[in-house]
């Protein structure tokens, strides 16, 4: 990919791997916008966007996302939190077909508006045909993930393991249902990173090095 031209980097990651933090640090290093599932979800819930409404916005302005983001003050930081899973409930898929369509349009609008880093929301699939697109998958061993979730959520080893298991199922269901792909299929990515024995800053260096190498 070419860092000197408009690009999009999508990061799919396992809960507890540190992938979201890597994405945020990478965006800061590159000096581009960072987006995650929290922002997309906030847009849907606060502004009740529909595919039809987005199509209307797109018809009015070529770069509808830039205009829209200024209007709704999306320059303010929207931080994601870890999933809070109720231990007594089975994971369920709450996303509907219409919501997924809206997510697709929002992701496309984000990618059209300028260089950016996006974590989650099946960006690797939705933006698969975009030029200058780097697709990354960040993962870690179960124990590394457990330790990170224990620290972030202040829960026991057993609770962290249950949370990871439930979220894995939820994300697997989401990706499979709406993309027909497995998020574990390495063919869906240009670069995969194992976070065992690696810090988020180390991962950013790996990604930057990869970007430089493929640009040469």
N, C-alpha and C positions, 0 to 999 in steps of 0.2 A: 504494500500500500504506500501511498505518497502522502507524507505529513504536510506537504506544501500545498496540497489541494484539499477541497472539502472532503471530510471523511466521517465515518460513523464506526464506533467500536461498541460491540454488544458483548456483555459478559453474562453468561449463565453460571450459576454457582450453587453449591450445596450449602444448606444451613450449617453455620458453624465453621465454614472454611475461611471466612474473612473476605469473601469475594466482593461484598458491597463496599467495604473499606478500601479495598484495592482499586475499585472503580472510581471512588471519590478522590483518592490520592492521585490516580493516573490522570483524571480530568484536570486536577489542579496543576500537575506537572506539565501538561500539554497546553494549559491555558484555555480550555474549552468548557462548555456547559456539561453538567452532570445531571442525569435523570434516573429515577428509580421508580419502583412500583408505588411508593407512597404518593409521588406527585401525580401519577396517572390516576390512581384511585381517588385522590383529593379532587381532581378535575371532574371526574364522573359524579361524585357525591355532591359536590358544591354547586356545580353548574348544570347538572342533569343533561349532559350532552347526549344527543342521538346522532346516528349516522347521517340522517337527513339534515340536521342542523349544521354538522360539520361540512357537508356538501355545499350548503348555502354559503357558509363562510369562505370556502375554497372558491366558489364562483365569484365572490365579490373581489377578492384579492388573490394575486398569484401566490404570495407568501403569507397565507392566512395564519399560520402558526405564530409568526413573529408579531403580527398585529394583535392576535388574541392574547398572547402571553404578556404583552405590554398592558393591555386593558385589565387583565385580572391580576396584575402584579406578581407574576411568577418568578420575579427576581428574588423574592424572599425565599430563604432556605426552607425546604420541606424535608425533614429528616425521617427516615424509616425507622421503625422499631422492630425488634424481633417478634415473630408471631407469638401470641399468647394463647396457648392451646389449653382448653379445659380438659383435664385428664379423664373425665368420665364420659367423654363423647368420642364417637368415631369421626375420623376426618370425612369431610364432605366437600363436594365441588359446588361452590355457590355462584360461580361465574355462569352467565347465560350466554346464548349465542349472540344476542344483541350487544351485550357488554363487551364481548370479545371483538366484535366488529368495530365498536367505538375505540377500543384499545389499539386496534390495528391502525385506524385512521390517525389517532393521536401520535403513535410511534412514527408513522410516515411523515406527519407534519413536523415532528421534532427533527427527524433526519434531513428533511428538506430545508430546514431553517438555518443550518450551519453545522460545523464540526461538533461532535459531541460524544460522550460516553454514556451508554444506557445499560443498566443492570436489570435482569429479570424480564418478566412479561413476554417471554418467547420472542424477544427481539431478533435472535439468531435466525428464526424462521420467517417472521414478518418482513424483515429487511434483507432477506437472502439474495434478492436480485439487485440490491443497491451497489453501485460502483464504489470502489475504495472503501470497502467494508471489511473490518477485521473482527472475526468471531472467536471469542475466548471462552474456555470452560475452566472454572476453578473448583478444585475438589480437595479433599483431605481424608485421612483415615478416620474411622469411626471414633477412636479415642481422642484424636486431636479435636474433632468437632465437639465431642462431649465436653472436653475441658473448656473449650471456648464458650459454649452455651452455659456451662456452670458458672463461669466468671461473669458473663454478661447479664444473666438473668438471676444470679444468686440462688441457684437451685441445687439439689443433690445430684449425684452421679446418676442415680436411677431415674429421676425426673427428667434430666437432660436427655438421657437415652430415649425416653418415651416421646419427648417433644420432637427430637430428630426423626424418629420413626414415623410419627404422624405427619410431620411436614413433608417428609420425603414422599409419602403416599399421596398427599394433596397435590404436590407439585408434579409428580409423575402423572397423576390423573389429568391435571390441567393440560400439560404439554401434549400428552398422547391424544386426548380428546380433540383439542383444537388445532393441532398441527399434523397429527398422524405420524409423528416422529418420536423417537426415544431421546430424552435429553442426555442419555449416557452414550449415545452413538458418536464416537470421535470424528466420524466423517462430517458431522454437522459443524465442526470447528476448525479454525486454522491453527490454533494454539491451545494446548491444555497445560495446566499448571497444578502440580501437587504441592499443597501448602505445608506438608509435614516438614518440620525443621526449617521453615522459611517464614520471614516476617512479611507484612504487607508491603513494606518498602522494598524488600528483596524482589517481590513479585513485580512491582512497578518497574524495577530495573530490568528484569527479564523481558517484560513486554516492550519497553523502550528499545532494548537491544534487538529484539525480534523485528520491530518496526524499522529500525535502521538497516538491518541486514536485508530485508526484502525490498527496501527502497533502492539499494545499491544496484 
